[in-house]
Amino acid sequence: MTVEAKICGLSTPETVDAAVAAGAGLVGFVTFPRSPRHVESLDLLKALGARVPSSVIRVGLFVDAADALIDARLGTGAIDMLQLHGAETPERVAALKARTGKPVMKAIKVAVPADVDRGIAAYAGVADRLMFDAADGTLPGGNATAFDWTILSGRTVPVPWFLAGGLTPANVAEAVRMTGAPAVDVSSGVESSRGVKSIELIRAFVGAVNTL
Ligand SMILES: O=C(O)c1ccccc1N[C@@H]1O[C@H](COP(=O)(O)O)[C@@H](O)[C@H]1O
């Protein structure tokens, strides 16, 4: 089984290089000022994106962002795909896809099984990918909290999808076994302290995924 790994919340050249070298299929850059992973500078975003080979997808994460903010970030050339992690409606997803020409991944917050049903019904027709993430936490994501993975056991999701929320090098194999996830995303689980990515943990996470 080939499982794709995305390392999210990267903000230094060294950790971007580590994720790419380890074999991550996607890397994520956060634009959300309340996040400890927020990449504020457009110059830094441009420089980080420029380090990534074209074989790796560069994902720009946004939370209920205005068009002008998204456009400024896209203008750096550092983003191949949008990840929408707020309360964006299906209409907003469709409008952003049409306006930017970029593929869009929509995050669905999961606490109970009906959240998955509702997320698929609302977004599978408009988003290129879905991401199922935990609903708990002080931020809209990146909280190191997992949801009950049995909610996804045996589910058919009609578009490519990611499992996220509380994943670590130690639990990702079990998470994939229980959910059947074809792709996984991690932020806190590869950090030595909040917002500080660890090269060792990035290697361990992608290594664990690559053995599946
Ligand atoms: O990472 C963040 O700071 C963040 C902020 C706002 C919305 C989403 C965010 N991250 C996403 O959340 C998932 C799960 O994070 P974690 O592994 O549980 O820390 C992460 O994969 C990002 O896609």
The ligand as a Gaussian input file, in Angstrom:
#p B3LYP/6-31G(d) Opt

LIG

0 1
 O       -0.882000      23.823000      11.862000
 C       -1.529000      24.813000      12.206000
 O       -1.047000      25.658000      12.976000
 C       -2.930000      24.994000      11.721000
 C       -3.570000      26.187000      12.010000
 C       -4.854000      26.414000      11.582000
 C       -5.531000      25.449000      10.860000
 C       -4.914000      24.237000      10.566000
 C       -3.619000      23.985000      11.002000
 N       -2.973000      22.773000      10.749000
 C       -3.601000      21.636000      10.146000
 O       -4.131000      20.799000      11.172000
 C       -3.728000      19.461000      10.934000
 C       -3.642000      18.662000      12.203000
 O       -2.611000      19.182000      13.017000
 P       -1.827000      18.315000      14.125000
 O       -0.966000      17.326000      13.387000
 O       -2.870000      17.663000      14.963000
 O       -1.042000      19.314000      14.860000
 C       -2.384000      19.624000      10.263000
 O       -2.030000      18.463000       9.605000
 C       -2.594000      20.803000       9.374000
 O       -3.153000      20.429000       8.133000

